[in-house]
Amino acid sequence: MCETHRRLHELMAVPGERILPVIRGAGIPVDLRDLGDEVMVAADLPGVESNDITIRLTGPGTLRITVRRREAA
């Protein structure tokens, strides 16, 4: 299991701890699913290309999703 999966799995395994303790920025709604050996994060981002999305585990219990928006041509 990669480090990111391991940390997300640990976060979801802690009884009584909220999965999303703080939502900052635009507050993109996400769905989280614990699939056993991995965690799936799904978000609706209409008009956004996958190469414009950065997902990082920045600390214990903190997943950062950054979206770069491009101006319409």
Distance bins in CASP14 RR format, pairs under 12 A and 6 or more apart:
PFRMAT RR
TARGET T0000
AUTHOR 0000-0000-0000
RMODE 2
METHOD distances of the structure
MODEL  1
1 7 0 0 0 0 1 0 0 0 0 0 0
1 8 0 0 0 0 1 0 0 0 0 0 0
1 9 1 0 0 1 0 0 0 0 0 0 0
1 10 0 0 0 0 0 1 0 0 0 0 0
1 35 0 0 0 0 0 1 0 0 0 0 0
1 36 0 0 0 0 1 0 0 0 0 0 0
1 37 1 0 1 0 0 0 0 0 0 0 0
1 38 1 0 0 1 0 0 0 0 0 0 0
1 39 0 0 0 0 0 1 0 0 0 0 0
2 8 0 0 0 0 1 0 0 0 0 0 0
2 9 0 0 0 0 0 1 0 0 0 0 0
2 37 0 0 0 0 0 1 0 0 0 0 0
2 38 0 0 0 0 1 0 0 0 0 0 0
2 39 0 0 0 0 0 1 0 0 0 0 0
2 57 0 0 0 0 1 0 0 0 0 0 0
3 9 0 0 0 0 0 1 0 0 0 0 0
3 10 0 0 0 0 0 1 0 0 0 0 0
3 56 0 0 0 0 0 1 0 0 0 0 0
3 57 1 0 0 1 0 0 0 0 0 0 0
3 59 0 0 0 0 0 1 0 0 0 0 0
3 60 0 0 0 0 0 1 0 0 0 0 0
4 10 0 0 0 0 0 1 0 0 0 0 0
4 11 0 0 0 0 0 1 0 0 0 0 0
4 38 0 0 0 0 1 0 0 0 0 0 0
4 39 0 0 0 0 1 0 0 0 0 0 0
4 41 0 0 0 0 0 1 0 0 0 0 0
4 55 0 0 0 0 1 0 0 0 0 0 0
4 56 0 0 0 0 1 0 0 0 0 0 0
4 57 1 0 1 0 0 0 0 0 0 0 0
4 58 0 0 0 0 0 1 0 0 0 0 0
4 59 0 0 0 0 0 1 0 0 0 0 0
4 61 0 0 0 0 0 1 0 0 0 0 0
4 62 0 0 0 0 0 1 0 0 0 0 0
4 63 0 0 0 0 1 0 0 0 0 0 0
4 64 0 0 0 0 0 1 0 0 0 0 0
5 11 0 0 0 0 0 1 0 0 0 0 0
5 12 0 0 0 0 0 1 0 0 0 0 0
5 34 0 0 0 0 0 1 0 0 0 0 0
5 35 0 0 0 0 1 0 0 0 0 0 0
5 36 0 0 0 0 1 0 0 0 0 0 0
5 37 1 0 0 1 0 0 0 0 0 0 0
5 38 1 0 1 0 0 0 0 0 0 0 0
5 39 1 0 0 1 0 0 0 0 0 0 0
5 40 0 0 0 0 0 1 0 0 0 0 0
5 41 0 0 0 0 0 1 0 0 0 0 0
5 57 0 0 0 0 1 0 0 0 0 0 0
5 63 0 0 0 0 0 1 0 0 0 0 0
6 12 0 0 0 0 0 1 0 0 0 0 0
6 13 0 0 0 0 0 1 0 0 0 0 0
6 36 0 0 0 0 0 1 0 0 0 0 0
6 37 0 0 0 0 1 0 0 0 0 0 0
6 38 0 0 0 0 1 0 0 0 0 0 0
6 39 0 0 0 0 0 1 0 0 0 0 0
6 57 0 0 0 0 1 0 0 0 0 0 0
6 60 0 0 0 0 0 1 0 0 0 0 0
7 13 0 0 0 0 0 1 0 0 0 0 0
7 14 0 0 0 0 0 1 0 0 0 0 0
7 38 0 0 0 0 0 1 0 0 0 0 0
7 39 0 0 0 0 1 0 0 0 0 0 0
7 56 0 0 0 0 0 1 0 0 0 0 0
7 57 1 0 1 0 0 0 0 0 0 0 0
7 58 0 0 0 0 0 1 0 0 0 0 0
7 59 1 0 0 1 0 0 0 0 0 0 0
7 60 1 0 0 1 0 0 0 0 0 0 0
7 61 1 0 0 1 0 0 0 0 0 0 0
7 62 0 0 0 0 1 0 0 0 0 0 0
7 63 0 0 0 0 1 0 0 0 0 0 0
8 14 0 0 0 0 0 1 0 0 0 0 0
8 19 0 0 0 0 1 0 0 0 0 0 0
8 20 0 0 0 0 0 1 0 0 0 0 0
8 32 0 0 0 0 1 0 0 0 0 0 0
8 33 0 0 0 0 0 1 0 0 0 0 0
8 34 0 0 0 0 1 0 0 0 0 0 0
8 35 0 0 0 0 0 1 0 0 0 0 0
8 36 0 0 0 0 0 1 0 0 0 0 0
8 37 0 0 0 0 0 1 0 0 0 0 0
8 38 1 0 0 1 0 0 0 0 0 0 0
8 39 1 0 1 0 0 0 0 0 0 0 0
8 40 0 0 0 0 1 0 0 0 0 0 0
8 41 0 0 0 0 1 0 0 0 0 0 0
8 55 0 0 0 0 0 1 0 0 0 0 0
8 56 0 0 0 0 0 1 0 0 0 0 0
8 57 1 0 0 1 0 0 0 0 0 0 0
8 59 0 0 0 0 0 1 0 0 0 0 0
8 60 0 0 0 0 0 1 0 0 0 0 0
8 61 0 0 0 0 1 0 0 0 0 0 0
8 62 0 0 0 0 0 1 0 0 0 0 0
8 63 1 0 0 1 0 0 0 0 0 0 0
9 19 0 0 0 0 0 1 0 0 0 0 0
9 32 0 0 0 0 0 1 0 0 0 0 0
9 33 0 0 0 0 0 1 0 0 0 0 0
9 34 1 0 0 1 0 0 0 0 0 0 0
9 35 0 0 0 0 1 0 0 0 0 0 0
9 36 1 0 0 1 0 0 0 0 0 0 0
9 37 1 0 0 1 0 0 0 0 0 0 0
9 38 1 0 0 1 0 0 0 0 0 0 0
9 39 1 0 0 1 0 0 0 0 0 0 0
9 40 0 0 0 0 0 1 0 0 0 0 0
9 57 0 0 0 0 0 1 0 0 0 0 0
9 61 0 0 0 0 0 1 0 0 0 0 0
10 17 0 0 0 0 1 0 0 0 0 0 0
10 19 0 0 0 0 0 1 0 0 0 0 0
10 34 0 0 0 0 0 1 0 0 0 0 0
10 39 0 0 0 0 0 1 0 0 0 0 0
10 57 0 0 0 0 0 1 0 0 0 0 0
10 59 0 0 0 0 0 1 0 0 0 0 0
10 60 0 0 0 0 1 0 0 0 0 0 0
10 61 0 0 0 0 1 0 0 0 0 0 0
11 17 1 0 0 1 0 0 0 0 0 0 0
11 18 0 0 0 0 1 0 0 0 0 0 0
11 19 1 0 0 1 0 0 0 0 0 0 0
11 20 0 0 0 0 1 0 0 0 0 0 0
11 21 0 0 0 0 1 0 0 0 0 0 0
11 32 0 0 0 0 1 0 0 0 0 0 0
11 34 0 0 0 0 1 0 0 0 0 0 0
11 39 0 0 0 0 1 0 0 0 0 0 0
11 41 0 0 0 0 0 1 0 0 0 0 0
11 57 0 0 0 0 1 0 0 0 0 0 0
11 59 0 0 0 0 1 0 0 0 0 0 0
11 60 1 0 0 1 0 0 0 0 0 0 0
11 61 1 0 1 0 0 0 0 0 0 0 0
11 62 0 0 0 0 1 0 0 0 0 0 0
11 63 0 0 0 0 1 0 0 0 0 0 0
12 18 0 0 0 0 0 1 0 0 0 0 0
12 19 1 0 0 1 0 0 0 0 0 0 0
12 20 0 0 0 0 0 1 0 0 0 0 0
12 32 1 0 0 1 0 0 0 0 0 0 0
12 33 0 0 0 0 1 0 0 0 0 0 0
12 34 1 0 1 0 0 0 0 0 0 0 0
12 35 0 0 0 0 0 1 0 0 0 0 0
12 36 0 0 0 0 1 0 0 0 0 0 0
12 37 0 0 0 0 0 1 0 0 0 0 0
12 38 0 0 0 0 0 1 0 0 0 0 0
12 39 1 0 0 1 0 0 0 0 0 0 0
12 40 0 0 0 0 0 1 0 0 0 0 0
12 41 0 0 0 0 0 1 0 0 0 0 0
12 61 0 0 0 0 1 0 0 0 0 0 0
12 63 0 0 0 0 0 1 0 0 0 0 0
13 19 0 0 0 0 0 1 0 0 0 0 0
13 34 0 0 0 0 1 0 0 0 0 0 0
13 36 0 0 0 0 1 0 0 0 0 0 0
13 39 0 0 0 0 0 1 0 0 0 0 0
13 61 0 0 0 0 0 1 0 0 0 0 0
14 21 0 0 0 0 0 1 0 0 0 0 0
14 34 0 0 0 0 0 1 0 0 0 0 0
14 60 0 0 0 0 1 0 0 0 0 0 0
14 61 0 0 0 0 1 0 0 0 0 0 0
17 60 0 0 0 0 0 1 0 0 0 0 0
17 61 0 0 0 0 1 0 0 0 0 0 0
18 32 0 0 0 0 0 1 0 0 0 0 0
18 61 0 0 0 0 1 0 0 0 0 0 0
19 30 0 0 0 0 1 0 0 0 0 0 0
19 31 0 0 0 0 0 1 0 0 0 0 0
19 32 1 0 1 0 0 0 0 0 0 0 0
19 33 0 0 0 0 0 1 0 0 0 0 0
19 34 0 0 0 0 1 0 0 0 0 0 0
19 39 0 0 0 0 1 0 0 0 0 0 0
19 41 0 0 0 0 0 1 0 0 0 0 0
19 61 0 0 0 0 1 0 0 0 0 0 0
19 62 0 0 0 0 0 1 0 0 0 0 0
19 63 0 0 0 0 1 0 0 0 0 0 0
20 27 0 0 0 0 1 0 0 0 0 0 0
20 28 0 0 0 0 0 1 0 0 0 0 0
20 29 0 0 0 0 1 0 0 0 0 0 0
20 30 1 0 0 1 0 0 0 0 0 0 0
20 31 0 0 0 0 0 1 0 0 0 0 0
20 32 1 0 0 1 0 0 0 0 0 0 0
20 41 0 0 0 0 0 1 0 0 0 0 0
20 61 0 0 0 0 1 0 0 0 0 0 0
20 62 0 0 0 0 1 0 0 0 0 0 0
20 63 0 0 0 0 1 0 0 0 0 0 0
20 64 0 0 0 0 0 1 0 0 0 0 0
20 65 0 0 0 0 0 1 0 0 0 0 0
21 59 0 0 0 0 0 1 0 0 0 0 0
21 60 0 0 0 0 0 1 0 0 0 0 0
21 61 1 0 0 1 0 0 0 0 0 0 0
21 62 0 0 0 0 1 0 0 0 0 0 0
21 63 0 0 0 0 0 1 0 0 0 0 0
22 58 0 0 0 0 0 1 0 0 0 0 0
22 61 0 0 0 0 1 0 0 0 0 0 0
22 62 1 0 0 1 0 0 0 0 0 0 0
22 63 0 0 0 0 0 1 0 0 0 0 0
22 64 0 0 0 0 0 1 0 0 0 0 0
23 29 0 0 0 0 1 0 0 0 0 0 0
23 30 0 0 0 0 1 0 0 0 0 0 0
23 43 0 0 0 0 0 1 0 0 0 0 0
23 62 0 0 0 0 0 1 0 0 0 0 0
23 63 0 0 0 0 0 1 0 0 0 0 0
23 64 0 0 0 0 0 1 0 0 0 0 0
23 65 0 0 0 0 0 1 0 0 0 0 0
24 58 0 0 0 0 0 1 0 0 0 0 0
24 62 0 0 0 0 1 0 0 0 0 0 0
24 63 0 0 0 0 0 1 0 0 0 0 0
24 64 0 0 0 0 1 0 0 0 0 0 0
24 65 0 0 0 0 0 1 0 0 0 0 0
24 66 0 0 0 0 0 1 0 0 0 0 0
25 64 0 0 0 0 0 1 0 0 0 0 0
25 65 0 0 0 0 0 1 0 0 0 0 0
25 66 0 0 0 0 0 1 0 0 0 0 0
25 67 0 0 0 0 0 1 0 0 0 0 0
26 43 0 0 0 0 0 1 0 0 0 0 0
26 45 0 0 0 0 0 1 0 0 0 0 0
26 48 0 0 0 0 0 1 0 0 0 0 0
26 65 0 0 0 0 1 0 0 0 0 0 0
26 66 0 0 0 0 0 1 0 0 0 0 0
26 67 0 0 0 0 1 0 0 0 0 0 0
26 69 0 0 0 0 0 1 0 0 0 0 0
27 43 0 0 0 0 1 0 0 0 0 0 0
27 45 0 0 0 0 0 1 0 0 0 0 0
27 64 0 0 0 0 0 1 0 0 0 0 0
27 65 0 0 0 0 1 0 0 0 0 0 0
27 67 0 0 0 0 0 1 0 0 0 0 0
28 41 0 0 0 0 0 1 0 0 0 0 0
28 42 0 0 0 0 0 1 0 0 0 0 0
28 43 1 0 1 0 0 0 0 0 0 0 0
28 44 0 0 0 0 1 0 0 0 0 0 0
28 45 1 0 0 1 0 0 0 0 0 0 0
28 46 0 0 0 0 0 1 0 0 0 0 0
28 48 0 0 0 0 0 1 0 0 0 0 0
28 53 0 0 0 0 0 1 0 0 0 0 0
28 55 0 0 0 0 0 1 0 0 0 0 0
28 63 0 0 0 0 0 1 0 0 0 0 0
28 64 0 0 0 0 0 1 0 0 0 0 0
28 65 1 0 0 1 0 0 0 0 0 0 0
28 66 0 0 0 0 0 1 0 0 0 0 0
28 67 1 0 0 1 0 0 0 0 0 0 0
29 41 0 0 0 0 0 1 0 0 0 0 0
29 42 0 0 0 0 1 0 0 0 0 0 0
29 43 1 0 0 1 0 0 0 0 0 0 0
29 44 1 0 0 1 0 0 0 0 0 0 0
29 45 0 0 0 0 0 1 0 0 0 0 0
29 65 0 0 0 0 0 1 0 0 0 0 0
30 39 0 0 0 0 0 1 0 0 0 0 0
30 40 0 0 0 0 1 0 0 0 0 0 0
30 41 1 0 1 0 0 0 0 0 0 0 0
30 42 1 0 0 1 0 0 0 0 0 0 0
30 43 1 0 1 0 0 0 0 0 0 0 0
30 44 0 0 0 0 1 0 0 0 0 0 0
30 45 0 0 0 0 0 1 0 0 0 0 0
30 53 0 0 0 0 0 1 0 0 0 0 0
30 55 0 0 0 0 0 1 0 0 0 0 0
30 63 0 0 0 0 1 0 0 0 0 0 0
30 64 0 0 0 0 0 1 0 0 0 0 0
30 65 1 0 0 1 0 0 0 0 0 0 0
30 67 0 0 0 0 0 1 0 0 0 0 0
31 39 0 0 0 0 0 1 0 0 0 0 0
31 40 0 0 0 0 1 0 0 0 0 0 0
31 41 1 0 0 1 0 0 0 0 0 0 0
31 42 1 0 1 0 0 0 0 0 0 0 0
31 43 1 0 0 1 0 0 0 0 0 0 0
31 44 0 0 0 0 1 0 0 0 0 0 0
32 38 0 0 0 0 0 1 0 0 0 0 0
32 39 1 0 0 1 0 0 0 0 0 0 0
32 40 1 0 0 1 0 0 0 0 0 0 0
32 41 1 0 1 0 0 0 0 0 0 0 0
32 42 0 0 0 0 1 0 0 0 0 0 0
32 43 0 0 0 0 0 1 0 0 0 0 0
32 61 0 0 0 0 0 1 0 0 0 0 0
32 63 0 0 0 0 1 0 0 0 0 0 0
32 65 0 0 0 0 0 1 0 0 0 0 0
33 39 1 0 0 1 0 0 0 0 0 0 0
33 40 1 0 1 0 0 0 0 0 0 0 0
33 41 0 0 0 0 1 0 0 0 0 0 0
33 42 1 0 0 1 0 0 0 0 0 0 0
34 40 0 0 0 0 1 0 0 0 0 0 0
34 41 0 0 0 0 0 1 0 0 0 0 0
35 41 0 0 0 0 0 1 0 0 0 0 0
35 42 0 0 0 0 0 1 0 0 0 0 0
39 55 0 0 0 0 0 1 0 0 0 0 0
39 57 0 0 0 0 0 1 0 0 0 0 0
39 61 0 0 0 0 0 1 0 0 0 0 0
39 63 0 0 0 0 1 0 0 0 0 0 0
40 55 0 0 0 0 0 1 0 0 0 0 0
40 63 0 0 0 0 0 1 0 0 0 0 0
41 53 0 0 0 0 0 1 0 0 0 0 0
41 55 1 0 0 1 0 0 0 0 0 0 0
41 56 0 0 0 0 0 1 0 0 0 0 0
41 57 0 0 0 0 0 1 0 0 0 0 0
41 63 1 0 0 1 0 0 0 0 0 0 0
41 64 0 0 0 0 0 1 0 0 0 0 0
41 65 1 0 0 1 0 0 0 0 0 0 0
42 53 0 0 0 0 0 1 0 0 0 0 0
42 55 0 0 0 0 0 1 0 0 0 0 0
42 65 0 0 0 0 0 1 0 0 0 0 0
43 50 0 0 0 0 0 1 0 0 0 0 0
43 53 0 0 0 0 1 0 0 0 0 0 0
43 55 0 0 0 0 1 0 0 0 0 0 0
43 63 0 0 0 0 0 1 0 0 0 0 0
43 65 1 0 0 1 0 0 0 0 0 0 0
43 66 0 0 0 0 0 1 0 0 0 0 0
43 67 0 0 0 0 1 0 0 0 0 0 0
44 67 0 0 0 0 0 1 0 0 0 0 0
45 52 0 0 0 0 1 0 0 0 0 0 0
45 53 1 0 0 1 0 0 0 0 0 0 0
45 55 0 0 0 0 0 1 0 0 0 0 0
45 65 0 0 0 0 1 0 0 0 0 0 0
45 66 0 0 0 0 0 1 0 0 0 0 0
45 67 1 0 0 1 0 0 0 0 0 0 0
45 68 0 0 0 0 0 1 0 0 0 0 0
45 69 0 0 0 0 1 0 0 0 0 0 0
46 67 0 0 0 0 0 1 0 0 0 0 0
46 69 0 0 0 0 0 1 0 0 0 0 0
47 53 0 0 0 0 0 1 0 0 0 0 0
47 67 0 0 0 0 1 0 0 0 0 0 0
47 68 0 0 0 0 0 1 0 0 0 0 0
47 69 0 0 0 0 1 0 0 0 0 0 0
47 70 0 0 0 0 1 0 0 0 0 0 0
47 72 0 0 0 0 1 0 0 0 0 0 0
48 54 0 0 0 0 0 1 0 0 0 0 0
48 65 0 0 0 0 0 1 0 0 0 0 0
48 66 0 0 0 0 0 1 0 0 0 0 0
48 67 1 0 1 0 0 0 0 0 0 0 0
48 68 0 0 0 0 1 0 0 0 0 0 0
48 69 1 0 0 1 0 0 0 0 0 0 0
48 70 0 0 0 0 1 0 0 0 0 0 0
49 67 0 0 0 0 1 0 0 0 0 0 0
49 68 0 0 0 0 1 0 0 0 0 0 0
49 69 0 0 0 0 0 1 0 0 0 0 0
49 70 0 0 0 0 1 0 0 0 0 0 0
50 67 0 0 0 0 0 1 0 0 0 0 0
50 68 0 0 0 0 0 1 0 0 0 0 0
51 67 0 0 0 0 0 1 0 0 0 0 0
51 68 0 0 0 0 1 0 0 0 0 0 0
51 70 0 0 0 0 0 1 0 0 0 0 0
52 65 0 0 0 0 0 1 0 0 0 0 0
52 66 0 0 0 0 1 0 0 0 0 0 0
52 67 1 0 0 1 0 0 0 0 0 0 0
52 68 1 0 1 0 0 0 0 0 0 0 0
52 69 1 0 0 1 0 0 0 0 0 0 0
52 70 1 0 0 1 0 0 0 0 0 0 0
53 64 0 0 0 0 0 1 0 0 0 0 0
53 65 1 0 0 1 0 0 0 0 0 0 0
53 66 1 0 0 1 0 0 0 0 0 0 0
53 67 1 0 1 0 0 0 0 0 0 0 0
53 68 1 0 0 1 0 0 0 0 0 0 0
53 69 0 0 0 0 0 1 0 0 0 0 0
54 63 0 0 0 0 0 1 0 0 0 0 0
54 64 1 0 0 1 0 0 0 0 0 0 0
54 65 1 0 0 1 0 0 0 0 0 0 0
54 66 1 0 1 0 0 0 0 0 0 0 0
54 67 1 0 0 1 0 0 0 0 0 0 0
54 68 1 0 0 1 0 0 0 0 0 0 0
55 62 0 0 0 0 0 1 0 0 0 0 0
55 63 1 0 0 1 0 0 0 0 0 0 0
55 64 1 0 0 1 0 0 0 0 0 0 0
55 65 1 0 1 0 0 0 0 0 0 0 0
55 66 1 0 0 1 0 0 0 0 0 0 0
55 67 0 0 0 0 1 0 0 0 0 0 0
56 62 0 0 0 0 1 0 0 0 0 0 0
56 63 1 0 0 1 0 0 0 0 0 0 0
56 64 1 0 1 0 0 0 0 0 0 0 0
56 65 0 0 0 0 1 0 0 0 0 0 0
56 66 1 0 0 1 0 0 0 0 0 0 0
57 63 1 0 1 0 0 0 0 0 0 0 0
57 64 1 0 0 1 0 0 0 0 0 0 0
57 65 0 0 0 0 0 1 0 0 0 0 0
58 64 1 0 1 0 0 0 0 0 0 0 0
58 65 0 0 0 0 0 1 0 0 0 0 0
58 66 0 0 0 0 0 1 0 0 0 0 0
END
